[in-house]
Amino acid sequence: MRHLLSLTLTLALTGVAAAGDIYCDPHGHDCTDRPTPGWTLVRSDQPRRPDDNTTPAATNSTSKAPTASLATTQIEQQKAHQAMQTDLAAKRAEQCKAAQDRYNKYLQYRRLYKPDPNGGEPVYLSDDEAEKERTDAKLQVDQLCAP
């Protein structure tokens, strides 16, 4: 019997604590049960009468203004992100094409050479060096042209 009485008392107190006014800041991030200047009443157990000074149109326009600016900001961010992705895709396609051209030239020619830094005759690569250059070119194609 004592347990039933304590359980009933606990539920009654919990119900009293839960029943009350809830106030939230204008952004809807923080809420409290204490009235705070500038915060709006979100929930109340008492039936409310609409204030004479506020009209439904005024309350709707104030509540939609932050949402509209937030939506506009999100749309602008999405457009910027999409433009960046398009630019990156174009740049990547250009790099892939250049790497494929280089690799195809390396496969087409039997002897590879590098230009002389002093402007003289080109320096021909040995077979091992040429094979290494072809392998490096293939790796670069695989990296740049991967989906």
MOURMO-V845057 format. One record per helix or strand. SS is the DSSP state (H for helix, E for strand). FROM is the first residue (numbers start at 0). LEN is the number of residues. Records with the same first field share a line. If there is no record, write none. Layout:
SS = FROM-LEN, FROM-LEN
//
This chain:
H = 1-17, 55-53, 126-18
E = 21-3, 30-2, 39-4, 112-2, 122-2
//
